[in-house]
């Protein structure tokens, strides 16, 4: 009797444990970066601020770095600017 009760309880409660995925709506996040007179404004659509920030920081670094190598001091300045966007 106890096992029958336990089985029925588990079978009815299993449907409540089902995982449903709800896509959170995508939102536009705006980021502004400024380095030595150059400025860059980016709008990143993403599901979270962290996701948008990661993409914007990578684009910022590529933009300010350019195609060639940079000095250590310039690289540190770029990293500092890209890690601390203005809003």
C-alpha positions in Angstrom: 0.0 0.0 0.0 2.8 2.4 0.9 4.6 1.6 -2.4 1.5 2.2 -4.4 0.9 5.5 -2.7 4.6 6.5 -3.3 4.4 5.5 -7.0 1.2 7.5 -7.6 2.6 10.5 -5.7 5.8 10.4 -7.8 4.0 9.9 -11.1 1.7 12.9 -10.5 4.6 15.1 -9.3 6.9 14.3 -12.2 5.1 16.6 -14.5 5.9 19.5 -12.2 9.6 18.8 -12.5 9.6 19.1 -16.2 12.0 21.9 -17.4 10.5 24.5 -19.7 12.7 26.9 -21.5 11.5 30.4 -21.9 13.7 32.5 -24.1 14.2 35.8 -22.4 13.7 38.7 -24.8 16.7 40.2 -26.4 17.5 43.7 -25.3 19.8 46.3 -26.8 22.7 47.5 -24.6 24.6 50.6 -25.4 28.3 51.0 -24.7 30.6 54.1 -25.2 34.3 53.8 -25.2 36.8 56.8 -25.5 40.5 56.6 -25.8 42.8 59.6 -26.6 40.2 61.6 -28.7 38.8 58.5 -30.4 35.4 57.4 -29.4 33.4 54.2 -30.2 29.7 53.7 -29.5 28.3 50.1 -29.8 24.8 48.7 -29.5 24.8 45.0 -28.6 21.6 43.0 -28.6 21.8 40.2 -26.1 19.8 38.3 -23.5 21.9 39.6 -20.6 24.2 42.6 -19.8 27.2 40.3 -19.3 26.8 38.7 -22.7 26.5 42.1 -24.4 29.5 43.5 -22.4 31.7 40.6 -23.4 31.0 41.1 -27.1 31.3 44.9 -26.8 34.7 44.7 -25.0 36.1 42.4 -27.7 35.0 44.7 -30.5 36.4 47.7 -28.5 39.8 46.0 -28.2 39.9 45.1 -31.9 38.9 48.6 -32.9 41.5 50.5 -30.8 44.2 47.9 -31.4 44.0 48.1 -35.1 45.8 45.7 -37.4 49.4 46.0 -36.1 51.2 45.3 -32.9 50.9 47.9 -30.1 53.2 48.8 -27.2 52.7 47.4 -23.8 51.5 50.8 -22.4 49.1 51.3 -25.3 47.7 47.8 -24.8 47.1 48.4 -21.1 45.3 51.6 -21.9 43.1 49.8 -24.4 42.3 47.1 -21.9 41.5 49.7 -19.3 39.1 51.6 -21.6 37.4 48.5 -22.9 36.9 47.0 -19.4 35.3 50.2 -18.2 32.7 51.5 -20.7 30.8 54.8 -20.2 27.1 54.8 -20.2 
